[in-house]
Amino acid sequence: MTNSFGIEENRCEIIFQRLGPCWHLYTPDNHPVILTCVADYKAAMTILAICAISYPSIRILTFQWMSNHLHITLAGPEEDISLMFDMLKKYLVKYLNAKGISSSLKDWKHTLRRIESLKDLRNVITYNNRNGFLVNPDSTPLTYPWGANCCFFYPDAPRKGSVARETIHVRKIRELFHTHKLDGYKGLPFEDGYIPPSSFCDIESAEGVFRNARHYFSLVSRNLESMKAIAKEIGESVFYTDDDLYAAVCEICRKKYDARQPSLLSAQAKMEVARIMHFDYNAGAKQIARILKVDNSVLRSIFPDSDTIE
């Protein structure tokens, strides 16, 4: 027997309130590439883990590494979060310099936005957990490997405090951080070459702000309008998959033109929808052309000054 909607919502609200101040930390998505290979991503996972554990006042709910930027949903004091990010950046620079990639990451700065409500927290968690899926055609929001997304509502995922088969050694810590000051973190879980998110993220609380697994899956797979709103707010150049964008375009066709699909639109309507796709959904020329079945020459006539139209 399942609990009623009202009881479940109240339970989620209590968890949100008990978390204290919650935040969306993000870095610019137009920064040059930082992580260039699987080894870099694994290093970044471990560096974030040890930096997060260094600040016990902070609880990371989820995160996702991209090649040039980072998203973290977390709870804790604002000052400690900024100190943690400074520590992360410091040791990431050391790692890159040791690889022969001279980088100060001077312009790799974070923005911290306060999360105002339970609904806001749900949207930020699902937005972050979708981030890698949007640009990696071989992943889903459940399988992208470089974040905590793969731990959500997965019963077989090891949980915080569980016994790990492998642990990190002092040698590996020094290899990544290039200091002996963090030797005390030896013995942390270490699987497939990095510290797994389940060992340092508060997945239980993050899952708890959703009514159940079905509720989470619905939001992470279908809540496109909220994703668009967050992307617009933080200035991120989000890209939708063809399936996601096609579904959004069909909805526009239905509401605005009383048409079931884009192929039934007039030429003038297609030009109007192309503008909506470009300016509201950040769609590029090839994606617009595929979905609306229009030539790039037509798109260039609509957006003569746009750099994104090839």
N, C-alpha and C positions, 0 to 999 in steps of 0.2 A: 504494500500500500504506500503510495507516494504522498508526501506532504503537500498541503495546498500551496498555491502560488504565493499567497500573502505570507505564510509562515516561512517559505524559502527566501522570499525577498527580504524579510525582516532579519533572517539569519545572515544573509549576505551583507546587509547594512551594518550589522553589529561587527562583523569581521572588518569591514572598511573603517569604521570608527576606531576600532582597537589598533589598527595599523599606525594611527597617528598621521602626520603630514606625509602625503604621497606625492611623487614627482615623476615627470617625464624628462629624462636627461637625453639630449641628442646633440650630435655634432653635424656640421654642414655636409650635405650630400654632394656638393660641387668641389670638394677638396680633392687634390691629386691622390692617386692610389697609394695606399699604405701597405696593405697585405697583398702579396703577389703570388703566393703558393700555399699549398696545404700546410706546410711546416709553419708558415707565418700565422695562419689561422689558429693552429694548435697552440702556438706560443701565446697568441693574444688571449685565448681562452684561459690559459694558466695564469697569465699576468693579471687579468681581471679577477680571477678567483682569489689569488693571494692578496691583492689590493682590497677586495671587498671584505675578506676575513680579517684584515688588519683594522677594520673599523666596525666593531661589533654593534655599534649603535645603528648601523645601516642594514636594512633587509632588502635584498634584490628579489623582486618578484619575477621578472623575466628580462631578457636582453637579447640582442642580436648584433653580431659583428657582420659588417659588409666590407667590401674591399677598401673603401675610403672613409667610412663613417660608422657610427655606433649609436644604437638605441638602448636605453635601459629604463625600465619601470622599477621604481624603488621607493622605499619608505625610510624616513630618518631625518635628522637635523640637516638643514641646508648647508651649514658651515662644514660639517663632516663630509657631506657628499662632495663638496668642492675640493676638500683636501684629498679625498680618495681619488678624484679624477686627476688631480695634479700628480699624485703618486703613480697612477696608471700611465700618464703621459711620460713621466720621467723614465720609467723602466721600459716603456715601449721604445723610446728614443735610444736607450742603451742597447736594447736588442737589435734595432735596425743598424746602429752604428757598428756593432760587432760584426754584422753581416757585410759591412762595407758600403752600406747605404747611408750616406751622411744626411741626416734629417733632424732638424730641431723641432719639427711639428709646431712651430711658433704660431701658425695660423689655425691649428687644429684646436679650436676652442669649443667649450660646451655651453649649451643653453639649458636652463633648468626651469621648467614650467610647473607650477603647483597644480595638482589634480584636485578639482573642486567637488566632485560627487562620485557616488558609486557608479553611475552610468559613464561618467568621464573615465574612471579607472578601467572599467571593462573595455571601453573603446581604445584606450591607449595600449592595454595589454594585447588585444587582438590586432591592433595596428602593428605593433612591434613584432608580434609573432608571424605576421604575413610578409614582413619586409623582404626577407631573402627570397621567398617564393615568387615575388613579383619580377625579379630579374634572373632567376635561375630556373630554366624550363625543366630541369630534371628533379625539381623538388616540389613538395607541397608544404602548406603551413605546418604540417605535422612531421615532416622529414628533413627540412633544411638543417644541416648539421652544426652550424656555428652559432648556436643560441640555446636558450632554455625551452624553446617552443616544443621540441620533441619529447619533453617530460610531461606535458599537460595531458591529464586523463589517460595516462598509459600505465596500466597496472603493473607491468613488469619492470618499469624504470626503477633503478635503485634510489632509495630515499636518503635524505640527510641523516647521517648517523649510522647508516648500514655498513656492514663490514665489506671492505673492498678486497678484491683479489690481488690487486697491485697497489703500491703506494709510491709517492714521489721521493726520490733520494736527494741528498744534499748536492750531489754532483749536477743533477738536472736543474735544480734551483739556481745554482751559480751560473750554469750555462745560459740560462734565460735572463737572469736579473743582473749578472756581473757584479755581485756583491756577496759578502758572507753574512750580512746583517739579517738575512731572511732564512738562515739555516734552520731556525726553529720550526719552520713550516713543513719540515720533512715528515713523512708518514701520512700526508693527506692522500685521499683516493686519487689514483692516476690510471686512467683507462684509455687505450688507443692513442697514447702520446699526449694527453692533456688532462687537467683536473675537470671532471664532468660537472655540468651545471647542477645536477641533482644534489651534489655534496655541499654547495654553498648558497643555493637559491631557496627562498621560502616558497616552494611550489605549492605546498598545502594551503597557505593563505591565498596565493594567487588563484588556485582552483576554487577556493571557497567563496570568492566574490561572484562566481557564476552559480546559477541554481543547480545545474547538473552538467554532465558531459554534452548532452544534446544542446543545451542552451549555449555553451561555449562554441561548439562546432557550428551552430547556426550563425553566430556573430562573426567567427573567424572566416567563414566561407561566403557569407551573403551580405554583410553589413556595409555595402559599398559607400553609401552616402556618408556614414560616419568616418570611413577611411578617407574619403575625399576632403571632409571638413578638417580633419587633423592635418593632412598633407598641406592644405591651403594655409592653415594657421601657422605651421612651422616653416613654410616656404620650401617644402621638399618637392623635388621633381618626381613625383610618384608615377609609375607606369602600371596600367592595368593589363592583365592578360587579355587576349582576344575574347575569351569566353566571358570574362567579367564585363568588359567594355561592350560587347555585343548585347548582353542582357540589359545594361544600362541604356543603350541606344534604343533597343526595342521598347523600353518603358517610355522613353522620350517620344518615340513614334506614336505610341498608343495615346499618350496624354495630349500631345501637341497637335498631332496630325490625324488622329483616329485611324492609324495604319498599324497592322500587326508586326511588320518588319521593315527594315530599311530599303529592301528591294522594291517596295511598293510606293516609295516616296517620289515626288516630282523632282525634276532637276533643281528647281529653286529651293525646295525643302531640304534636299541633300546638302546644298551649300550652307543653309542655315544650321543644319545638324553638324556639319563639318566644323563650323565655328564653335559650337558648343563643345564638341569633342576636344578641339584643340585648346581652347581657353579654360574650360572648366575641368577637363579630365587629363590635360597635359598629353594628349595623344599626338604621336608623331605622324609624319606623312604616310609612311608605309602602312601603319595600322589603320589610319583613316581610309586609305585607298582600299585596303582589304575588306573592311567592314561595309563601307558605302559603295564599293565597286565604282570608284571614280579615278580618273587619271591624275598623275602628279601635275600635269600641265594645268588642270582645273584648280588644283589646290594652290599652285603658285599664283593663279589669278586672284584667289581669295585672300592669301597671305603673302603679298609681294615683299614685305619687309621682314618676314620671319626667318630666323636662322635654322629653325627645326624642320622646315620644308625643303627637302632635297630636290 
